[in-house]
Amino acid sequence: MLYQLGVIASALAGLTVVLGGIVEGYGYGLSLGTKWPYTRDIHQVALKGDPEAMHRISATVVGLISLALLVLSPSVITVIGFVSVVFTALLGMATLYVLAGKLPSVFQGLHDIAAYTTFVTYLLMFLEGLGYKVNVLNFLIEAIVPPHFLYFVIFMGGVVTGLRRMSRPIGQVRKPQGRIQWAWAIHGVLAIIFVLAVIYLHYWLTLVFTILEIGAGLWVYRSINRNPEKPGASVGFHQLFSLLTVVAIILNSLSIVA
């Protein structure tokens, strides 16, 4: 039963990430202001189609499930999950102030890392319940150290969004100029390093989704330059393929240790 709650928490965490992309894609970043997570009528706002309200509701549900798992089954993995949820929430509040121009963009990069960690942790908890040998600490370490660079790619993607404040174009990046273009260029270089690492490790399933993710990233780039305030569905698809890339990494790892 507990591992089933884990997969629900992971699915909702992934949904929250994608909804965050939709929020950016359609200009809803500050639709509810900087107060988080609640407004008095947030459920009504969500029913009217505001993705920011949906984003906050799904994040809150993940938090409640995380707390329940921690209470019902205290362990390393449920502690990591709960801590990552807490950091995601705190950094989510900080992200609103990044968009308002009151905090630096680094907070949005850290928020993205915390959100992906939540997704990964509860997915690994589900797989552990199915009988696979998983180690969430090993995964998190490997996501940071070379040659993976996964978290650095995610972090710099968040920094680009924070620098844009969901309203500024990136511009044509030939010779990077300004903080946004340099952040985007670093994000791109890290993505290339990640692809080389995936090839080196023979993670072919991961490579497929990484290529799709890079394609979606270039789509985001073009969409942002065409309409900086509302780049559209491309941002949500980019987040979706990022999540699928993470899932592919986990599946490739399982196939090696099996």
C-alpha positions in Angstrom: 0.0 0.0 0.0 2.8 2.4 0.9 4.6 1.9 -2.4 1.4 2.6 -4.2 1.2 5.9 -2.4 4.8 6.5 -3.6 3.8 6.1 -7.2 0.9 8.5 -6.7 3.2 11.0 -5.1 5.7 10.7 -7.9 2.9 11.0 -10.6 1.5 14.1 -8.9 5.0 15.6 -8.5 5.6 15.0 -12.2 2.2 16.6 -13.0 3.2 19.6 -10.8 6.4 20.0 -12.8 4.5 19.9 -16.2 1.9 22.3 -14.8 4.8 24.6 -13.9 5.8 24.5 -17.6 2.3 25.3 -18.7 2.2 28.2 -16.2 5.3 29.7 -17.9 4.1 28.8 -21.4 0.8 30.7 -21.0 1.9 33.6 -18.8 0.3 32.7 -15.5 3.4 33.0 -13.4 2.1 35.7 -11.0 -1.6 35.1 -11.7 -2.2 34.5 -7.9 0.4 37.0 -6.7 3.3 36.1 -4.4 1.3 34.6 -1.6 1.8 30.8 -1.5 0.3 28.2 -1.5 -3.3 29.3 -0.8 -5.8 31.8 -1.8 -9.4 31.7 -0.4 -10.9 30.6 -3.6 -8.0 28.7 -5.2 -10.2 25.7 -6.1 -12.6 27.9 -8.0 -9.7 29.6 -9.8 -8.4 26.1 -10.8 -11.8 25.1 -12.1 -11.8 28.2 -14.3 -8.6 26.9 -15.9 -5.8 28.7 -14.2 -2.8 26.4 -14.3 -1.0 28.2 -11.5 -3.9 27.3 -9.2 -3.7 23.7 -10.4 0.0 23.8 -9.9 -0.3 24.9 -6.2 -3.1 22.4 -5.5 -1.2 19.4 -6.8 2.0 20.6 -5.0 -0.1 20.7 -1.7 -1.4 17.2 -2.3 2.1 15.9 -2.8 3.1 17.5 0.5 0.2 15.8 2.3 1.1 12.4 0.9 4.7 13.0 1.7 3.9 13.7 5.3 1.6 10.6 5.5 4.4 8.4 4.2 6.9 9.8 6.7 4.5 9.2 9.6 3.4 5.7 8.4 6.9 4.4 7.4 9.8 6.4 8.7 12.9 5.5 6.6 15.7 7.1 4.7 13.7 7.3 1.5 10.6 8.9 3.1 12.8 11.4 5.0 14.5 12.4 1.8 11.1 12.7 0.1 9.7 14.8 2.8 12.8 17.1 3.0 12.7 17.5 -0.8 9.0 18.5 -0.7 9.7 21.0 2.0 12.5 22.6 0.0 10.3 22.5 -3.1 7.6 24.5 -1.3 10.0 27.0 0.2 11.8 27.5 -3.1 8.5 27.7 -4.8 7.7 30.7 -2.7 11.1 32.1 -3.5 10.5 31.6 -7.2 7.4 33.9 -7.1 9.7 36.6 -5.7 12.2 35.8 -8.5 9.4 36.5 -11.0 8.6 39.7 -9.2 12.2 40.8 -9.5 12.9 40.6 -5.7 15.2 37.6 -5.6 18.0 36.3 -7.9 17.3 33.6 -10.5 19.4 31.0 -8.7 16.4 30.3 -6.4 14.4 29.1 -9.4 17.2 26.8 -10.5 17.3 25.3 -7.0 13.5 25.0 -7.0 13.6 22.9 -10.1 16.2 20.6 -8.6 14.1 20.1 -5.5 11.0 19.4 -7.6 12.8 16.8 -9.7 14.2 15.2 -6.5 10.7 14.8 -5.2 9.6 13.1 -8.4 12.6 10.8 -8.4 12.5 9.9 -4.7 8.9 8.6 -4.8 9.4 6.8 -8.1 12.3 5.0 -6.6 10.2 4.2 -3.5 7.6 2.6 -5.8 10.2 0.6 -7.6 11.6 -0.5 -4.2 8.2 -1.7 -3.3 8.1 -3.8 -6.5 11.3 -5.6 -5.3 14.0 -3.7 -7.2 17.2 -2.8 -5.4 17.3 1.0 -5.5 19.4 3.6 -3.6 18.1 7.1 -3.8 21.3 8.6 -2.3 23.4 6.9 -5.1 21.0 8.3 -7.7 21.2 11.8 -6.3 25.0 11.7 -6.1 25.3 10.4 -9.7 22.9 13.2 -10.8 25.4 15.7 -9.5 28.9 14.4 -10.3 30.4 14.0 -13.8 29.8 12.7 -16.3 26.1 12.9 -15.8 25.6 16.6 -15.0 21.8 16.0 -14.9 21.1 18.4 -12.1 23.4 21.1 -13.5 21.3 21.0 -16.7 18.1 21.2 -14.7 19.5 24.0 -12.5 20.6 26.1 -15.5 17.2 25.7 -17.2 15.6 27.1 -14.1 18.1 30.0 -14.0 17.2 30.9 -17.6 13.6 31.0 -16.6 14.3 33.1 -13.6 16.4 35.6 -15.6 13.6 35.9 -18.1 11.0 36.4 -15.4 8.7 34.6 -17.8 8.5 37.7 -19.9 11.8 38.5 -21.6 13.2 37.0 -24.8 16.5 35.2 -25.0 17.5 36.6 -28.3 19.7 35.1 -31.0 22.6 33.4 -29.2 25.6 33.4 -31.5 28.0 35.2 -29.3 26.4 35.3 -25.9 25.7 38.7 -24.5 24.1 39.5 -21.2 23.1 37.1 -18.4 20.2 35.4 -20.1 22.2 34.5 -23.1 25.1 33.2 -21.1 22.8 31.2 -18.9 21.1 29.7 -22.0 24.5 28.9 -23.6 25.8 27.2 -20.4 22.5 25.2 -20.3 23.1 24.1 -23.8 26.7 23.1 -23.3 25.8 21.0 -20.2 23.0 19.3 -22.2 25.6 18.3 -24.8 27.9 17.0 -22.1 25.0 15.0 -20.8 24.3 13.5 -24.2 27.9 12.4 -24.4 27.7 10.9 -21.0 24.6 8.9 -21.9 26.3 7.5 -25.0 29.4 6.6 -22.9 27.2 4.7 -20.4 25.2 3.0 -23.2 21.9 4.3 -21.9 20.2 4.1 -25.2 16.6 4.6 -23.9 17.8 7.7 -22.1 19.5 8.9 -25.3 16.2 8.7 -27.2 14.3 10.8 -24.7 17.3 13.2 -24.3 17.2 13.9 -28.0 13.4 14.5 -27.8 14.1 16.8 -24.8 16.7 18.8 -26.7 14.3 19.1 -29.6 11.6 20.4 -27.2 14.2 22.8 -25.7 15.0 24.3 -29.2 11.2 24.6 -29.7 11.0 26.5 -26.4 13.9 28.8 -27.5 12.2 29.7 -30.8 8.8 30.1 -29.0 10.2 32.4 -26.3 11.9 34.6 -28.9 8.7 34.8 -30.9 6.4 35.5 -27.9 8.4 35.9 -24.7 5.3 36.3 -22.4 3.4 33.4 -23.8 5.7 30.8 -25.6 2.9 28.3 -25.4 2.8 24.5 -25.1 6.5 24.1 -25.9 7.5 24.7 -22.3 5.2 22.1 -20.9 6.5 19.5 -23.4 10.0 20.4 -22.5 9.3 19.6 -18.9 7.5 16.4 -19.8 10.4 15.1 -21.9 12.8 16.1 -19.0 10.8 13.9 -16.7 10.7 11.0 -19.2 14.5 11.3 -19.5 14.9 10.9 -15.7 12.6 7.9 -15.8 14.7 6.4 -18.7 17.9 6.9 -16.6 16.3 5.0 -13.8 15.1 2.2 -16.1 18.5 1.9 -17.7 20.2 1.7 -14.3 17.8 -1.1 -13.3 18.5 -3.0 -16.4 22.2 -2.9 -15.7 22.0 -4.1 -12.1 19.3 -6.7 -12.7 
